[in-house]
Amino acid sequence: MRDSSDLSMRDLNRLLREGWNFFKHAEHDPDGILHFDEQETEDFLFMAVLESGNLFKTTCCMQAYQLWYIATHPQSCSPDEPVFSRTSELFPNISVLSRSRQIEAGRNFLTAHCANEF
């Protein structure tokens, strides 16, 4: 992840631990608010699934997330890549749908293709 950003290792570690530290030290600021960044969470999860694929075989749910992520973030993949055309077939026009419809499409895909994992 660090290779694809301009973050120093210190800044990257701080960013990755932000949520953990918020909850760990909540007694110091009980009225504090953790701002949840949905896009950042999706990006982190995508990178985690990619990295875990280097360590062991990915599950159907992990593969489904990868396909959904690429389909909902078309700028993340070159249109010339075979996986991009596959995601376009599996999730046609998903990138122009509302956020709730994109999530619904992902959930429907999981239910149809990965139900044995729940």
DSSP file (Angstrom, degrees, kcal/mol; ACC not computed):
  #  RESIDUE AA STRUCTURE BP1 BP2  ACC     N-H-->O    O-->H-N    N-H-->O    O-->H-N    TCO  KAPPA ALPHA  PHI   PSI    X-CA   Y-CA   Z-CA
    1    1 A M    >         0   0    0      0, 0.0     3,-1.0     0, 0.0     4,-0.1   0.000 360.0 360.0 360.0 -41.5    0.0    0.0    0.0
    2    2 A R  G >   +     0   0    0      1,-0.3     3,-1.7     2,-0.2     5,-0.2   0.856 360.0  62.6 -62.2 -34.0    2.8    2.4    0.9
    3    3 A D  G 3  S+     0   0    0      1,-0.3    -1,-0.3     3,-0.1     0, 0.0   0.797 103.9  48.2 -61.1 -28.4    4.3    1.9   -2.6
    4    4 A S  G <  S+     0   0    0     -3,-1.0     2,-0.3     2,-0.0    -1,-0.3   0.253 110.9  55.8 -99.6  13.5    1.3    3.3   -4.2
    5    5 A S  S <  S-     0   0    0     -3,-1.7     0, 0.0     2,-0.2     0, 0.0  -0.857  78.1-123.2-135.4 172.2    1.0    6.4   -2.0
    6    6 A D        +     0   0    0     -2,-0.3     2,-0.2     2,-0.0    -4,-0.1   0.190  69.8 125.2 -98.1  14.8    3.1    9.4   -1.0
    7    7 A L        -     0   0    0     -5,-0.2    -2,-0.2     1,-0.1     2,-0.1  -0.503  60.3-126.9 -78.5 141.6    2.7    8.5    2.7
    8    8 A S     >  -     0   0    0     -2,-0.2     4,-2.6     1,-0.1     5,-0.2  -0.400  31.0-107.4 -72.9 163.5    5.8    8.0    5.0
    9    9 A M  H  > S+     0   0    0      1,-0.2     4,-2.5     2,-0.2     5,-0.2   0.880 122.0  52.7 -61.5 -37.4    5.8    4.8    6.9
   10   10 A R  H  > S+     0   0    0      2,-0.2     4,-2.2     1,-0.2    -1,-0.2   0.931 111.1  45.5 -63.8 -45.8    5.0    6.7   10.1
   11   11 A D  H  > S+     0   0    0      2,-0.2     4,-2.4     1,-0.2    -2,-0.2   0.883 112.3  51.9 -66.0 -38.2    2.0    8.4    8.5
   12   12 A L  H  X S+     0   0    0     -4,-2.6     4,-2.6     2,-0.2    -2,-0.2   0.937 110.5  47.4 -63.5 -46.6    0.8    5.1    7.0
   13   13 A N  H  X S+     0   0    0     -4,-2.5     4,-1.7     1,-0.2    -2,-0.2   0.899 111.4  51.5 -61.7 -40.6    1.0    3.4   10.4
   14   14 A R  H  X S+     0   0    0     -4,-2.2     4,-0.6     1,-0.2    -1,-0.2   0.926 111.3  47.8 -61.3 -44.6   -0.8    6.3   12.1
   15   15 A L  H >< S+     0   0    0     -4,-2.4     3,-0.8     1,-0.2     4,-0.4   0.909 111.4  49.6 -62.8 -43.8   -3.6    6.0    9.5
   16   16 A L  H 3< S+     0   0    0     -4,-2.6     4,-0.3     1,-0.2    -1,-0.2   0.799 115.9  43.0 -67.6 -28.2   -3.9    2.3    9.9
   17   17 A R  H 3X S+     0   0    0     -4,-1.7     4,-3.0    -5,-0.2     5,-0.3   0.401  83.7 101.7 -96.8   1.8   -4.1    2.5   13.7
   18   18 A E  H <X S+     0   0    0     -3,-0.8     4,-2.0    -4,-0.6    -1,-0.2   0.917  85.9  40.9 -55.7 -50.7   -6.5    5.5   13.8
   19   19 A G  H  > S+     0   0    0     -4,-0.4     4,-1.9     2,-0.2     5,-0.2   0.923 115.5  50.8 -64.9 -45.0   -9.6    3.5   14.6
   20   20 A W  H  > S+     0   0    0     -4,-0.3     4,-2.5     1,-0.2    -2,-0.2   0.940 112.1  46.9 -57.6 -49.4   -7.9    1.1   17.0
   21   21 A N  H  X S+     0   0    0     -4,-3.0     4,-2.1     1,-0.2    -1,-0.2   0.855 106.7  58.8 -64.0 -35.4   -6.3    4.0   19.0
   22   22 A F  H  < S+     0   0    0     -4,-2.0    -1,-0.2    -5,-0.3    -2,-0.2   0.945 113.6  37.0 -58.5 -48.7   -9.7    5.9   19.1
   23   23 A F  H >< S+     0   0    0     -4,-1.9     3,-1.1     1,-0.2    -2,-0.2   0.866 114.0  56.4 -73.7 -35.9  -11.4    3.0   20.9
   24   24 A K  H 3< S+     0   0    0     -4,-2.5     3,-0.3     1,-0.2    -1,-0.2   0.868 118.1  32.9 -62.9 -36.8   -8.3    2.1   23.0
   25   25 A H  T >X S+     0   0    0     -4,-2.1     3,-1.6    -5,-0.2     4,-0.6   0.015  79.0 123.1-110.5  26.9   -8.1    5.6   24.4
   26   26 A A  G X4  +     0   0    0     -3,-1.1     3,-0.8     1,-0.3     6,-0.2   0.780  64.6  67.8 -61.6 -27.9  -11.8    6.4   24.5
   27   27 A E  G 34 S+     0   0    0     -3,-0.3    -1,-0.3     1,-0.2    -2,-0.1   0.759  94.5  58.5 -66.3 -21.6  -11.8    7.1   28.2
   28   28 A H  G <4 S+     0   0    0     -3,-1.6    -1,-0.2     1,-0.3    -2,-0.2   0.769 124.5  17.9 -76.3 -26.3   -9.6   10.2   27.6
   29   29 A D    X<  +     0   0    0     -3,-0.8     3,-2.3    -4,-0.6    -1,-0.3  -0.570  67.8 172.2-144.4  75.1  -12.2   11.8   25.3
   30   30 A P  T 3  S+     0   0    0      0, 0.0    -3,-0.1     0, 0.0    -1,-0.1   0.688  83.1  51.3 -63.9 -17.1  -15.6   10.1   25.9
   31   31 A D  T 3  S+     0   0    0      2,-0.1    -5,-0.0    -5,-0.0    -2,-0.0   0.368  85.3 124.1 -98.0   5.1  -17.3   12.7   23.6
   32   32 A G    <   -     0   0    0     -3,-2.3     2,-0.4    -6,-0.2    -3,-0.0  -0.182  51.7-142.2 -63.9 157.8  -14.9   12.1   20.8
   33   33 A I        -     0   0    0      2,-0.0     2,-0.7     0, 0.0    -2,-0.1  -0.987   1.2-147.2-126.9 128.6  -16.2   11.1   17.4
   34   34 A L        -     0   0    0     -2,-0.4     2,-0.7   -15,-0.0   -15,-0.0  -0.855  19.2-140.6 -92.7 119.1  -14.5    8.7   15.0
   35   35 A H        -     0   0    0     -2,-0.7     2,-0.5     2,-0.0   -16,-0.0  -0.726  13.8-146.8 -84.9 116.9  -15.1    9.8   11.4
   36   36 A F        -     0   0    0     -2,-0.7     2,-0.8     4,-0.0    -1,-0.0  -0.725   6.6-159.7 -87.2 124.1  -15.8    6.7    9.3
   37   37 A D     >  -     0   0    0     -2,-0.5     4,-2.3     1,-0.2     5,-0.2  -0.884   3.0-168.2-106.9 102.2  -14.5    7.0    5.7
   38   38 A E  H  > S+     0   0    0     -2,-0.8     4,-2.3     1,-0.2     5,-0.2   0.887  86.7  50.3 -58.5 -43.0  -16.4    4.4    3.7
   39   39 A Q  H  > S+     0   0    0      1,-0.2     4,-2.4     2,-0.2    -1,-0.2   0.916 110.1  49.7 -64.1 -43.3  -14.1    4.8    0.7
   40   40 A E  H  > S+     0   0    0      1,-0.2     4,-2.7     2,-0.2    -1,-0.2   0.898 110.4  51.2 -62.1 -40.5  -11.0    4.4    2.7
   41   41 A T  H  X S+     0   0    0     -4,-2.3     4,-2.6     2,-0.2    -2,-0.2   0.914 109.7  49.2 -64.3 -43.6  -12.4    1.3    4.3
   42   42 A E  H  X S+     0   0    0     -4,-2.3     4,-2.4     2,-0.2    -2,-0.2   0.913 112.1  49.2 -61.3 -42.5  -13.2   -0.2    0.9
   43   43 A D  H  X S+     0   0    0     -4,-2.4     4,-2.4     2,-0.2    -2,-0.2   0.933 112.3  47.2 -62.9 -46.7   -9.7    0.6   -0.3
   44   44 A F  H  X S+     0   0    0     -4,-2.7     4,-2.5     1,-0.2    -2,-0.2   0.917 112.8  49.5 -61.2 -43.8   -8.1   -1.0    2.8
   45   45 A L  H  X S+     0   0    0     -4,-2.6     4,-2.5     2,-0.2    -1,-0.2   0.907 110.0  50.8 -63.9 -41.7  -10.3   -4.1    2.5
   46   46 A F  H  X S+     0   0    0     -4,-2.4     4,-2.3     1,-0.2    -1,-0.2   0.933 112.3  46.5 -60.8 -45.8   -9.5   -4.5   -1.2
   47   47 A M  H  X S+     0   0    0     -4,-2.4     4,-2.7     1,-0.2    -2,-0.2   0.884 111.3  52.5 -64.8 -37.9   -5.8   -4.3   -0.4
   48   48 A A  H  X S+     0   0    0     -4,-2.5     4,-2.7     2,-0.2    -1,-0.2   0.904 109.5  48.6 -64.5 -41.3   -6.1   -6.7    2.5
   49   49 A V  H  X S+     0   0    0     -4,-2.5     4,-1.6     2,-0.2    -2,-0.2   0.913 112.3  49.1 -65.5 -41.9   -7.9   -9.3    0.3
   50   50 A L  H  X S+     0   0    0     -4,-2.3     4,-0.5    -5,-0.2    -2,-0.2   0.939 113.5  46.3 -60.9 -46.7   -5.2   -8.9   -2.4
   51   51 A E  H >< S+     0   0    0     -4,-2.7     3,-1.4     1,-0.2     4,-0.4   0.900 109.9  52.8 -64.0 -41.6   -2.4   -9.3    0.1
   52   52 A S  H >X S+     0   0    0     -4,-2.7     4,-2.3     1,-0.3     3,-1.4   0.821  98.9  65.3 -66.0 -28.5   -4.0  -12.3    1.8
   53   53 A G  H 3< S+     0   0    0     -4,-1.6    -1,-0.3     1,-0.3    -2,-0.2   0.732  95.7  58.3 -63.8 -21.2   -4.3  -13.9   -1.7
   54   54 A N  T << S+     0   0    0     -3,-1.4    -1,-0.3    -4,-0.5    -2,-0.2   0.667 112.2  40.4 -77.9 -16.7   -0.5  -14.0   -1.7
   55   55 A L  T <4 S-     0   0    0     -3,-1.4     2,-0.3    -4,-0.4    -2,-0.2   0.786 126.9  -7.1-102.0 -35.1   -0.6  -16.1    1.5
   56   56 A F  S  < S-     0   0    0     -4,-2.3    -1,-0.3     0, 0.0     2,-0.2  -0.954  86.6 -67.5-155.4 170.7   -3.4  -18.5    1.0
   57   57 A K        -     0   0    0     -2,-0.3     2,-0.1    -3,-0.1    -3,-0.1  -0.442  54.4-123.8 -66.2 131.7   -6.3  -19.4   -1.3
   58   58 A T        -     0   0    0     -2,-0.2    -1,-0.1    -5,-0.1     2,-0.1  -0.459  22.1-121.0 -77.6 150.5   -9.0  -16.7   -1.3
   59   59 A T     >  -     0   0    0     -2,-0.1     4,-2.4     1,-0.1     5,-0.2  -0.299  28.1-102.8 -81.7 170.6  -12.5  -17.7   -0.4
   60   60 A C  H  > S+     0   0    0      1,-0.2     4,-2.7     2,-0.2     5,-0.2   0.908 123.8  52.4 -59.6 -42.9  -15.5  -17.1   -2.7
   61   61 A C  H  > S+     0   0    0      2,-0.2     4,-2.2     1,-0.2    -1,-0.2   0.891 109.0  49.3 -62.6 -39.9  -16.5  -14.1   -0.6
   62   62 A M  H  > S+     0   0    0      2,-0.2     4,-2.1     1,-0.2    -1,-0.2   0.919 112.8  46.9 -65.6 -43.1  -13.1  -12.6   -1.0
   63   63 A Q  H  X S+     0   0    0     -4,-2.4     4,-2.3     1,-0.2    -2,-0.2   0.892 110.7  52.8 -65.4 -39.2  -13.1  -13.1   -4.7
   64   64 A A  H  X S+     0   0    0     -4,-2.7     4,-2.8     1,-0.2    -1,-0.2   0.898 108.0  51.4 -62.9 -40.1  -16.6  -11.7   -4.9
   65   65 A Y  H  X S+     0   0    0     -4,-2.2     4,-3.1     2,-0.2     5,-0.2   0.922 108.3  51.8 -63.3 -43.0  -15.4   -8.6   -3.1
   66   66 A Q  H  X S+     0   0    0     -4,-2.1     4,-2.4     2,-0.2    -2,-0.2   0.938 112.6  45.1 -58.0 -46.9  -12.5   -8.1   -5.5
   67   67 A L  H  X S+     0   0    0     -4,-2.3     4,-2.3     1,-0.2    -2,-0.2   0.927 114.7  48.0 -63.7 -45.1  -14.8   -8.3   -8.5
   68   68 A W  H  X S+     0   0    0     -4,-2.8     4,-2.5     2,-0.2    -2,-0.2   0.919 111.3  51.0 -61.6 -44.0  -17.4   -5.9   -6.8
   69   69 A Y  H  X S+     0   0    0     -4,-3.1     4,-1.4     1,-0.2    -2,-0.2   0.936 111.3  46.7 -60.7 -47.9  -14.6   -3.5   -5.9
   70   70 A I  H  < S+     0   0    0     -4,-2.4     6,-0.2    -5,-0.2    -1,-0.2   0.900 113.6  49.6 -62.3 -40.1  -13.2   -3.4   -9.4
   71   71 A A  H  < S+     0   0    0     -4,-2.3    24,-0.3     1,-0.2    -1,-0.2   0.876 115.0  42.9 -66.7 -37.1  -16.7   -3.0  -10.9
   72   72 A T  H  < S+     0   0    0     -4,-2.5    -1,-0.2     1,-0.3    -2,-0.2   0.592 120.4  43.1 -86.5 -10.1  -17.6   -0.1   -8.5
   73   73 A H    ><  +     0   0    0     -4,-1.4     3,-2.8    -5,-0.2     4,-0.3  -0.554  66.3 166.9-129.0  65.8  -14.2    1.6   -8.9
   74   74 A P  G >  S+     0   0    0      0, 0.0     3,-1.2     0, 0.0    -1,-0.1   0.748  72.9  65.7 -59.0 -23.3  -13.6    1.3  -12.7
   75   75 A Q  G 3  S+     0   0    0      1,-0.2    -5,-0.1    -3,-0.1    -3,-0.0   0.639  89.2  69.5 -71.0 -12.5  -10.7    3.8  -12.4
   76   76 A S  G <  S+     0   0    0     -3,-2.8     2,-0.4    -6,-0.2    -1,-0.2   0.577 102.2  42.9 -81.9  -9.1   -8.8    1.3  -10.3
   77   77 A C  S <  S-     0   0    0     -3,-1.2    -1,-0.1    -4,-0.3     0, 0.0  -0.995  87.3-109.4-141.2 141.2   -8.2   -1.1  -13.2
   78   78 A S    >   -     0   0    0     -2,-0.4     3,-1.9     1,-0.1     6,-0.3  -0.476  25.0-131.4 -67.1 136.2   -7.3   -0.7  -16.9
   79   79 A P  T 3  S+     0   0    0      0, 0.0    -1,-0.1     0, 0.0     6,-0.1   0.699 106.5  64.9 -62.0 -16.6  -10.2   -1.4  -19.2
   80   80 A D  T 3  S+     0   0    0      4,-0.1    -2,-0.0     5,-0.0     3,-0.0   0.647  78.6 101.6 -79.7 -14.7   -7.7   -3.6  -21.2
   81   81 A E  S X> S-     0   0    0     -3,-1.9     4,-1.3     1,-0.1     3,-0.9  -0.506  76.2-133.4 -72.0 135.3   -7.4   -6.0  -18.2
   82   82 A P  H 3> S+     0   0    0      0, 0.0     4,-1.8     0, 0.0     5,-0.1   0.850 105.2  59.8 -56.8 -35.2   -9.4   -9.2  -18.7
   83   83 A V  H 3> S+     0   0    0      1,-0.2     4,-2.4     2,-0.2     5,-0.2   0.835  99.9  57.5 -64.2 -30.6  -10.8   -8.9  -15.1
   84   84 A F  H <> S+     0   0    0     -3,-0.9     4,-1.9    -6,-0.3    -1,-0.2   0.925 107.0  45.9 -66.4 -43.6  -12.3   -5.5  -16.0
   85   85 A S  H  X S+     0   0    0     -4,-1.3     4,-1.4     1,-0.2    -1,-0.2   0.866 112.3  53.0 -67.4 -33.4  -14.4   -7.0  -18.8
   86   86 A R  H  X S+     0   0    0     -4,-1.8     4,-2.3     1,-0.2    -2,-0.2   0.913 108.6  48.5 -66.9 -41.9  -15.4   -9.8  -16.6
   87   87 A T  H  X S+     0   0    0     -4,-2.4     4,-2.8     1,-0.2    -1,-0.2   0.853 107.2  56.7 -67.3 -32.3  -16.6   -7.5  -13.8
   88   88 A S  H  < S+     0   0    0     -4,-1.9    -1,-0.2     1,-0.2    -2,-0.2   0.854 109.5  46.1 -65.2 -33.7  -18.5   -5.5  -16.4
   89   89 A E  H  < S+     0   0    0     -4,-1.4    -2,-0.2     1,-0.1    -1,-0.2   0.901 116.9  43.1 -72.9 -41.5  -20.4   -8.7  -17.4
   90   90 A L  H  < S+     0   0    0     -4,-2.3    -2,-0.2     1,-0.3    -3,-0.2   0.846 130.3  24.5 -74.1 -34.1  -21.1   -9.6  -13.8
   91   91 A F  S >< S-     0   0    0     -4,-2.8     3,-1.7    -5,-0.2     4,-0.3  -0.588  83.3-162.5-130.5  68.8  -22.0   -6.1  -12.6
   92   92 A P  T 3  S-     0   0    0      0, 0.0    -3,-0.1     0, 0.0    -4,-0.1  -0.316  73.6 -12.2 -61.5 129.7  -23.2   -4.2  -15.7
   93   93 A N  T >  S+     0   0    0      1,-0.1     3,-1.2    -5,-0.1     4,-0.3   0.682  87.7 140.5  57.5  23.3  -23.3   -0.4  -15.2
   94   94 A I  G X   +     0   0    0     -3,-1.7     3,-1.4     1,-0.3    -1,-0.1   0.821  59.7  67.6 -65.2 -29.6  -22.8   -0.8  -11.4
   95   95 A S  G 3  S+     0   0    0     -4,-0.3    -1,-0.3   -24,-0.3   -23,-0.1   0.706 101.1  48.1 -67.0 -17.8  -20.5    2.2  -11.3
   96   96 A V  G <  S+     0   0    0     -3,-1.2    -1,-0.3     2,-0.0    -2,-0.2   0.449  92.6  99.9-100.4  -1.1  -23.3    4.6  -12.2
   97   97 A L  S <  S-     0   0    0     -3,-1.4    -4,-0.0    -4,-0.3    -3,-0.0  -0.372  85.1 -91.7 -78.5 162.3  -25.8    3.2   -9.6
   98   98 A S     >  -     0   0    0      1,-0.1     4,-2.2    -2,-0.1     5,-0.2  -0.290  41.2-105.9 -65.1 160.4  -26.4    4.8   -6.3
   99   99 A R  H  > S+     0   0    0      1,-0.2     4,-2.3     2,-0.2     5,-0.2   0.902 121.2  51.5 -57.7 -44.2  -24.3    3.6   -3.4
  100  100 A S  H  > S+     0   0    0      1,-0.2     4,-2.1     2,-0.2    -1,-0.2   0.872 110.1  49.4 -64.7 -35.1  -27.1    1.6   -1.9
  101  101 A R  H  > S+     0   0    0      2,-0.2     4,-2.5     1,-0.2    -1,-0.2   0.863 108.8  53.0 -70.8 -35.8  -27.8   -0.1   -5.2
  102  102 A Q  H  X S+     0   0    0     -4,-2.2     4,-2.1     2,-0.2    -2,-0.2   0.935 111.4  45.7 -62.9 -45.3  -24.1   -1.0   -5.6
  103  103 A I  H  X S+     0   0    0     -4,-2.3     4,-2.6     1,-0.2    -2,-0.2   0.901 111.7  52.2 -65.2 -40.3  -24.1   -2.6   -2.1
  104  104 A E  H  X S+     0   0    0     -4,-2.1     4,-2.7     2,-0.2    -1,-0.2   0.909 108.0  51.4 -61.2 -42.6  -27.3   -4.4   -2.9
  105  105 A A  H  X S+     0   0    0     -4,-2.5     4,-2.1     2,-0.2    -1,-0.2   0.903 110.8  48.8 -62.1 -41.0  -25.8   -5.8   -6.1
  106  106 A G  H  X S+     0   0    0     -4,-2.1     4,-2.5     2,-0.2    -2,-0.2   0.921 111.6  48.7 -63.4 -44.3  -22.8   -7.0   -4.2
  107  107 A R  H  X S+     0   0    0     -4,-2.6     4,-2.5     1,-0.2    -2,-0.2   0.906 111.3  50.0 -62.3 -42.6  -25.0   -8.6   -1.6
  108  108 A N  H  X S+     0   0    0     -4,-2.7     4,-2.2     2,-0.2    -1,-0.2   0.889 110.2  50.8 -63.4 -39.3  -27.1  -10.3   -4.3
  109  109 A F  H  X S+     0   0    0     -4,-2.1     4,-2.4     2,-0.2     5,-0.4   0.929 110.7  48.7 -64.2 -45.1  -24.0  -11.6   -6.0
  110  110 A L  H  X S+     0   0    0     -4,-2.5     4,-2.9     1,-0.2    -2,-0.2   0.927 112.0  48.8 -59.7 -45.5  -22.7  -13.0   -2.7
  111  111 A T  H  < S+     0   0    0     -4,-2.5     4,-0.5     1,-0.2    -1,-0.2   0.891 115.8  43.6 -62.6 -40.0  -26.0  -14.7   -2.0
  112  112 A A  H  < S+     0   0    0     -4,-2.2    -1,-0.2    -5,-0.2    -2,-0.2   0.836 129.9  21.6 -74.8 -33.8  -26.2  -16.2   -5.5
  113  113 A H  H  < S+     0   0    0     -4,-2.4    -3,-0.2    -5,-0.2    -2,-0.2   0.662 130.2  31.9-113.5 -19.4  -22.5  -17.4   -5.7
  114  114 A C    ><  +     0   0    0     -4,-2.9     3,-2.4    -5,-0.4     4,-0.3   0.149  69.6 123.6-129.0  20.1  -21.1  -17.8   -2.2
  115  115 A A  G >   +     0   0    0     -4,-0.5     3,-1.4     1,-0.3    -1,-0.1   0.776  68.5  67.2 -57.8 -28.6  -24.0  -18.8    0.0
  116  116 A N  G 3  S+     0   0    0      1,-0.3    -1,-0.3     2,-0.2    -2,-0.1   0.604  93.5  61.4 -69.7  -9.0  -22.2  -21.9    1.2
  117  117 A E  G <         0   0    0     -3,-2.4    -1,-0.3     1,-0.2    -2,-0.2   0.541 360.0 360.0 -93.6  -8.1  -19.7  -19.7    3.0
  118  118 A F    <         0   0    0     -3,-1.4    -1,-0.2    -4,-0.3    -2,-0.2   0.468 360.0 360.0 -95.5 360.0  -22.2  -18.1    5.4
